[in-house]
Amino acid sequence: MIRRIHHVGIVVKRLTEAYAFYRDVLGLPLVREAQLADQGVRAALLAAGDSEIELLEPLGPSTPVGRFLARRGEGLHHLCFETPDVGASLVVLKDRGVELLDTAPRPGLAGQIGFLHPRACSGVLVELATPPGPTIEEPSALRLKRLVIGAEDVRATAGIFQSLFGFPEVAMNGGPRTMLAVGRGTLLVVPAHEVGGTAGMVALSCVAEDFSALTASLRKAGTPRLDGTGEVTVEPAGSHGVHLHISRYTFP
Ligand code: CO
């Protein structure tokens, strides 16, 4: 029932400051910005290849996102999958006894949306969305390829995502990690001890359409980062709390 990773939600202090990095330095085009009073946020979607990045600025400190910001700081907040009929998907999940925050769809920035309870997906806050019309992929300098999830028990966490959403496992050479395909993107579940003990969303991987232009843009902006061969890791201080890996090539 899931077509793709629709977006990854990132909490930021101020949209304008986050635009300076995500739109201006990384080159992700702004698709839409709106105030969502019921979610207590001003939110923006930026195109990132087959997926989007959603930036969330809290409208006040007592909103859920405001409390998240006070507790955890800026960074990865939720993961959204596109489904052709979010209402039907929520009914199926509810019938299976899955804990939901929304039992019926409501309007969101991505179309009709509904959230699962984080307890339903090993501490990852998952949103489902049905966009209003067909997806038009906007050209963007980066393509979102992979979300890394830390887990105390990799098999159990990957099993939950497989069982709820039917994501097939991508063959890997054994080892303690599990990769699941979601449309053209992937979820990589890794042991929490490999990622500083963090359970939940820990990092994003993207592919640059023009790697040398991208690294030039990061250099010009003075973005804190680690430069590797054919890859660069932006430090969370430079990317509003997100561990962001950008590579030259599409990796397997
Ligand atoms: Co969202």
Boltz pocket constraint, residues with backbone or C-beta under 6 A from the ligand:
constraints:
  - pocket:
      binder: B
      contacts: [[A, 7], [A, 9], [A, 54], [A, 78], [A, 80], [A, 110], [A, 127]]
      max_distance: 6.0
